[in-house]
Amino acid sequence: MFIPKYYKVTDFKEITNFINENSFGTLVTIKNEIPIATHIPLLLNQEEEDYFITGHMAYGNPAWRTFEACKEVLVMFQGPHAYISSSWYGHENVPTWNYQAVHVYGKASILDKEELVQDLTLLLEKYEANRENPILWDTLSPELLAAELKGIVGFKIKIREIQASYKMSQNRNEVDYRNIVAQLQNEPNADSHRMAEAMKKREEFRGNKNAAQKEQ
């Protein structure tokens, strides 16, 4: 991914938080020199010093059959994105688009049944645990689970490289930056509002990080 220096993110904790908050990703593999994209919920896991992306897909999906032949696969995570009008600047310029994106590269392999059950258990806990009537692995009937397991394939991707780009008007002066946030909040779509919140959160994160560094 091409990342201008203004937008490159290297803080690992910030990136992992982003992945956990935007975990519906796009897995890209190659079959016969043609890309295959699969859109699926994913989990970020740590095993000792290694990090993995885990998930599952339908048995009929050809993507998992490419894992052995693919040297590496790509997983893309995307956050909010929004059009930025140049009328929001205090000077003449062209419009642009703000976004957050993380690309993960690594070697994929198939989970065995026990690993798949563990991963599905964690996935349900992530999205169900705080609900009034959570549907967790142990609350589902063994018959249903056995039937569903026959129709899916679990996988894990050992992470080799992570690339993160947050294009969020960091190259603008403070007055323009604050005006962009305010204008985004007035836009009639949810993505613009989410980008405004992400820009405010990003500035708070950077402010707290800088303050911590000064104290050291």
Number of C-alpha atoms within 10 A of each C-alpha: 9 8 13 10 9 13 17 14 19 12 9 11 9 13 18 15 12 18 24 15 12 17 19 17 21 19 23 17 25 18 14 7 7 8 11 16 16 16 13 13 16 23 19 17 17 10 8 6 5 10 15 20 21 24 23 19 18 15 15 11 12 14 19 20 16 17 20 12 11 14 12 19 19 20 22 21 21 21 19 18 22 21 15 20 15 14 12 19 18 11 9 9 11 10 12 12 12 17 19 20 21 22 19 22 20 20 17 25 17 19 18 11 13 8 15 21 16 12 22 19 14 16 19 14 16 13 12 14 14 9 9 7 8 13 14 17 17 9 8 10 9 11 8 9 13 10 10 11 16 11 11 14 20 22 20 24 24 21 20 13 10 18 17 25 22 23 21 26 21 14 12 12 11 11 10 16 19 17 14 23 22 14 16 24 18 12 14 9 11 14 18 22 21 17 23 26 16 20 22 15 12 16 14 12 13 11 12 12 11 11 11 10 9 8 6 5
